[in-house]
Amino acid sequence: MRACCVRATPGGRMHVQLPTPLHGWRAFVGEVGIIVLGVLVAMGAQQLIQTVDARGEARDADQAIRGELELNMAKLRSRWEKRACVASRLDELQALIRSSEANGAIQTPNWVGRPQFWTMQMARWQASSQAGRAALLAPGDLALYGGMYSYMANVNAQMTEEQADWARLRSLENLQRLTPDMAFQLNSTLHEARYIDWRIGVWTTQLQSLSDRLHLRAVPNDIASSRSACIPMNTPRERAVKESNSPYGDP
């Protein structure tokens, strides 16, 4: 580009001559256009890379969350399969407590058992949420995932309370008589355990509906289901522990 210059006109006025490109203004505009186009292409490529990366992160998060939910649903189905045993055992314990009304004596059971404690896993969901990857998921799926994990958090809390209730009910294995106060306390515990079992059943039904909407796979449970609540109460304890099939034994 040629340098500009300042010169005086015949009338004494100063005139500034603008610089002109060495190869003309048309060539200059073309060169600038190429530069601008290059910048736009670079920006577009960067945006494309970011979009591809975001989609990859969303896909990985989606697969991780779905896999975790599928395993949790497998555990809930295992519990659902034993719901008849839990309900029947609660009825048996109710009758046993009621039998003490005459003179306080009861037929001491050898075995009470308990529902199995299933932990609903949430690590993948929490990791994806904290890393911001959950926000990349489709809004509809994200809402359903959040709903399922909310129910599962409730299930975790209720199962913890349930185990405490059944621990108190197992005290019947060491009692021959019940005072009216003991019978009242055990009845209250039993009704709480029955209510918790009902609530978990309701949540399981609701979770299965959400699972169907998300088309989650029905995968097998990776932990064997305990038969603890299904074993007859007159079974000797040592044999019952072996038959319970609990991976960590029974307390």
C-alpha positions, 0 to 999 in steps of 0.5 A, a space after each residue: 500500500 502506498 504511503 499517504 502524503 500531505 501537500 498544499 494546494 494553489 490556494 494555500 490549503 492543505 490536502 491529504 492524499 489517502 494511501 492506496 493499495 499497491 495492487 488497488 482497492 479491489 485486491 485489498 478488499 479481497 485480501 481482507 475478505 479472505 482474512 475475515 472468512 478464515 476467522 469465521 471458518 476457524 470460529 465455526 470449526 471451534 464451535 463444531 468441535 465444542 458441539 461434538 464434545 458436548 454431544 459426546 459428554 451427553 451421550 456418556 452421561 445418558 448411558 451411565 445414568 440409564 445403566 445405574 437406573 436399570 440396576 436399581 430397578 433390578 433390585 426393586 424387582 427382586 424385592 417385589 418378588 418377595 413382597 408376599 413373604 414380607 406381608 405374610 410374615 407381618 401377619 404371622 407376627 401380628 397374630 403372635 403378638 395378639 396371642 399374648 392378650 390372654 396371659 402374656 405367654 407367646 410361642 417363641 419363634 425360632 426365626 423372624 427374618 427381615 426384608 433384604 436391604 437394597 441400596 439404590 445407587 446414585 453415584 453416577 447421577 450425582 457425578 453427572 450433575 456435579 460435572 454439569 453433564 446432566 444439563 446436556 441431556 434432553 429436557 424430557 429425559 432429564 425430568 424423568 431421570 430426576 423423578 426416578 432418583 427422587 423416588 429412589 432416595 425415598 426408598 433408601 431412607 425408608 429401607 433404613 427405617 424398615 431395617 430398624 423396625 424389623 430389628 425390634 420385631 426380631 426381639 420376639 425370638 428371645 421372649 416367652 412372655 409379653 407385657 401389655 406395654 411390650 405388646 403395644 410397642 411391638 404392635 406400633 413397630 409392626 404397623 410402621 413396618 407394614 406401612 413402610 412396605 406399602 409405601 415402597 410397593 407404591 414407589 416401585 409401581 411408580 418407578 416402573 411406570 417411569 422406567 417404561 416411559 424411558 424404555 429402560 432395559 430389564 437387566 438381571 440383578 447382580 446380587 442374589 435375593 435373600 429368602 430371609 422373610 420367606 423361611 418358616 418361623 419354626 426353622 432352627 436359626 442356624 439352618 435359617 441363616 444358611 437358607 436365607 441366601 443373604 450375601 452378608 448373612 443375617 443379624 
